[in-house]
Amino acid sequence: MTITLDPKLEAILSELGRKQGVDPEVLALNALRERFVTVPEPRDEWERRLLQAASHCGVVLSDEAISSEGIYD
């Protein structure tokens, strides 16, 4: 499968990859895995209840948004 990125997304992945010292392709694959790979089966009752209580809201907050400064903005 080949995915064509728009220039803006490609630039973002390239910049993040440069900052993290990884290839942009690795960042893209990791993001796809995090989004689409299923959650492993719970190992015990505690994990089962935790997974039942959790729900994916489709939103990922940036580090800046959850920093102590970002919380009060």
N, C-alpha and C positions, 0 to 999 in steps of 0.2 A: 504494500500500500504506500502510496506517495501522497503526502499532504502538502499543499501549497499555502504558505503563510503570506498574509499581506505584509507590506514593508514595515508597518508600525509594530506588529507583533514580532516580526523577525528581529527588529532592532532591540526590542525589549528583552527577548531571549538572549541575544548576543551580549547585551550589557550585563544582564544578571549572570550569565555564564562567565564573563570576564571577571566580574567581582568575586564570584565563588570559585573560580579556577577550574571550571568544568565546561565541556562542550555544550553549546545550546541544544543540540540533539538530546543530550542526557537530561537536561532540564525538562524538555518537552515530553520525553518518555516517562520520566518520573511523575510529572503532573498527570499524564494520562493514566498511569498505573494507580495513582492515589485516587483518581476520580472514578475509574471504572472497574478496578479489580475488587472482587468481593471480599468482605470481611471474613477472616478465618473463624472456624467454629469455636465457641467458648470452651475453655478448658475446665471450668468449674461453675458452680451455681452463682458465685459472685459476678463472674464475667458475663454469664447469661443474663442476669438481671440488669447489669450495666448496659449491655447492648440493647436490651429491650427498652430501657429508659431513654437512650440516646436517639436523636433523630438528626439527619443531615438536612440543614436548612438551605444549602446551596450557596452559602456565603462564607468566605474566608477573610478574616480581618487581617490587615497588615500589621507588622510589628509596631509601626508608629501609632496605629489606632488603639492598640492595647497597652501602650506604654503609659506610665503615670501621667505624663503630660497630655497624651492623646485622649485619655479618658475624660478630662475636664474641658476639652475643646468643644 
